[in-house]
Amino acid sequence: MAAMTPDTLSLGAELTIVKAAALRETLLARLATAPRELRLDLGEVSEFDSAGVQLLLAARRSLAEAGGRLVVGAASATVRQGLEVFGLTGLLDAPAAKEPA
C-alpha cells in the first residue's frame, strides 16, 4: 500500500474482509490529508468482495462530505466486475485495464 502521487493511492492486490481493517486505516489517514480529489489505483486488485465495496463507498461519502470526490482511476477486471454487480460503475473513471495475457 503505497502512495503513488500526492493525489493517487494504490491499495494493493486485495480488497476483502481479511484486509478491511488495515485498508480502512490507510484510507482514513489519506482522507485526512486528501486534496479535493482522491484517485485510487485498483489496477492490481485480484481479490475484491463486499467489504471492498463498503470501503470505497465510505471513502466516497467522506470525501463528498468534505467537498471532495473519490475517483477510481484504474481498476482491474475483478474490481470492474464487482462494481457492476453492485451497480457502482459510476465510481470508475478510466477505461478497462488490460489483463495480462
C-alpha positions as CSV (number, residue, x, y, z in Angstrom):
1,M,0.0,0.0,0.0
2,A,2.0,2.9,-1.2
3,A,1.1,6.4,-2.3
4,M,1.9,6.9,-6.0
5,T,1.5,10.7,-6.3
6,P,0.1,13.4,-4.0
7,D,-3.5,12.6,-5.1
8,T,-3.3,8.9,-6.1
9,L,-3.3,5.9,-3.8
10,S,-2.8,2.3,-4.6
11,L,-4.4,-0.2,-2.1
12,G,-2.6,-3.4,-3.1
13,A,-3.9,-6.7,-4.5
14,E,-6.6,-7.5,-2.0
15,L,-9.8,-5.5,-1.1
16,T,-11.5,-8.1,1.0
17,I,-12.8,-8.5,4.5
18,V,-9.5,-10.0,5.5
19,K,-7.8,-6.7,4.7
20,A,-10.6,-4.3,5.5
21,A,-9.4,-3.0,8.9
22,A,-5.9,-2.2,7.6
23,L,-7.2,-0.7,4.4
24,R,-9.7,1.4,6.3
25,E,-6.9,2.9,8.4
26,T,-4.9,3.6,5.3
27,L,-7.9,5.3,3.7
28,L,-8.8,7.3,6.8
29,A,-5.2,8.6,7.1
30,R,-5.2,9.6,3.4
31,L,-8.6,11.2,3.6
32,A,-7.5,13.4,6.4
33,T,-4.9,14.9,4.1
34,A,-6.5,14.3,0.7
35,P,-6.9,17.0,-1.8
36,R,-10.3,17.8,-3.3
37,E,-10.0,14.7,-5.4
38,L,-8.5,11.4,-4.3
39,R,-7.8,8.9,-7.1
40,L,-7.5,5.2,-6.3
41,D,-5.4,2.9,-8.4
42,L,-7.0,-0.5,-8.1
43,G,-5.4,-2.0,-11.2
44,E,-3.5,-4.6,-9.2
45,V,-6.5,-5.9,-7.2
46,S,-7.1,-9.6,-7.8
47,E,-9.5,-10.2,-4.8
48,F,-12.5,-8.0,-4.2
49,D,-15.6,-8.5,-2.1
50,S,-18.4,-6.6,-0.5
51,A,-16.1,-5.3,2.2
52,G,-14.0,-3.7,-0.5
53,V,-17.2,-2.1,-1.9
54,Q,-18.1,-0.8,1.5
55,L,-14.6,0.8,1.9
56,L,-14.9,2.5,-1.5
57,L,-18.4,3.8,-0.6
58,A,-17.3,5.0,2.8
59,A,-14.3,6.8,1.3
60,R,-16.6,8.4,-1.4
61,R,-19.0,9.6,1.3
62,S,-16.3,11.0,3.5
63,L,-14.7,13.0,0.6
64,A,-18.1,14.2,-0.6
65,E,-18.9,15.5,2.9
66,A,-15.7,17.5,2.8
67,G,-16.5,18.8,-0.7
68,G,-14.2,16.4,-2.5
69,R,-14.5,13.5,-4.8
70,L,-13.3,9.9,-5.0
71,V,-12.3,8.5,-8.4
72,V,-11.2,5.0,-9.3
73,G,-8.6,5.9,-11.9
74,A,-7.6,2.4,-12.7
75,A,-9.4,-0.8,-12.0
76,S,-8.7,-4.5,-12.6
77,A,-11.3,-6.7,-14.3
78,T,-12.0,-8.1,-10.8
79,V,-12.9,-4.7,-9.5
80,R,-14.9,-3.7,-12.5
81,Q,-17.0,-6.9,-12.3
82,G,-17.6,-6.4,-8.6
83,L,-18.7,-2.8,-9.1
84,E,-21.0,-3.9,-11.9
85,V,-22.7,-6.4,-9.6
86,F,-23.5,-3.6,-7.1
87,G,-24.4,-1.1,-9.8
88,L,-21.5,1.2,-8.9
89,T,-19.7,1.5,-12.2
90,G,-20.1,5.3,-11.8
91,L,-17.1,5.1,-9.4
92,L,-14.9,4.2,-12.4
93,D,-13.1,6.9,-14.3
94,A,-10.8,5.0,-16.7
95,P,-11.2,2.5,-19.5
96,A,-10.8,-1.2,-18.6
97,A,-7.3,-2.1,-17.5
98,K,-5.6,-4.6,-19.8
99,E,-5.4,-8.0,-18.3
100,P,-2.1,-10.0,-18.5
101,A,-2.1,-12.5,-21.4
